[in-house]
Amino acid sequence: MRSRLKILSELVKFKITSFVTVTTAFGYIAASGKIDLQIIMVLLGVLFLAFGSASLNHYQEKEFDIKMDRTKNRPIPSGRITPSNVLVISILLVLTGSIIFLVYTNLLALGLGLLNLGWYNFIYTLLKRKTAFAIIPGSLVGAIPPAIGWVSAGGYILDPQIILIAFFFFIWQIPHFWLLLLVLDKDYRQAGFPTLTQVFSREQLSRITFIWIISTAVTGMMIPLFGIVTDIWINIALFISGALLTWKAFGLLMETNNFSMFGYNFRYINYFALFVVFSVSIDKLIF
């Protein structure tokens, strides 16, 4: 039983998929200004869809996983579970998430959830085998979860506030994916995926990554302009955090030969996204 649970936890990529619930909760709180029983069901629905998507991704990339040191010990390449069983598990997880959405939220939320799954598994996953720039359209998967939370709480999908929030996570997702691919460049080249280092020099990569990070910081600092946050101190904190992220990103320009700078900035940009989520949620719940 313990070994089966371990396999399941690896299939659903819990450490990664759990962040989807964070941004979904963020969208829900931004729309409703509260935490109630409804949000629990919304997060469960999103989590099961994310679990199903992650499991399906294992099935889709089994031939590539066996070629990479980082992934060769995953359940399918290591022979601990058959691909057909993984496919069945994925379908069951997606059905469970869909039923939760149908019963406890609305069709728009379900549609957005299935759109996110389809975009990740059938657009991004297939496109990244063709081009290193798949991360740009693929970053839509970062924008949809907060919108799911927003409409589940009764928010209007075309409200300028959720459009900005979704845009922030779209922009953030690009350097997030970009930096991750740079950190894992060797593994991806080993598996035969197109990589950014095959297109750009290290100096060019540093400059382009810097621009994406600055774009993320600027988008985060735009949040107060849309009336999403009301407390002046939280507005100031968002501005300062964006300025700090920008300052940290300058290291990419000054140390272009230091590949570890990509790893550092990967952490910085994720800390920034979490800080935005935490700050705006506090404002909505308390002030």
Salt bridges, closest charged atoms under 4 A:
GLU10 OE2 - LYS6 NZ 2.80
GLU10 OE1 - ARG80 NH2 2.89
ASP36 OD2 - LYS34 NZ 3.86
GLU61 OE2 - LYS128 NZ 3.02
GLU63 OE2 - LYS62 NZ 3.64
ASP65 OD1 - ARG74 NH1 3.29
ASP69 OD1 - LYS72 NZ 3.54
ASP185 OD2 - ARG189 NE 2.62
ASP187 OD2 - ARG70 NE 3.91
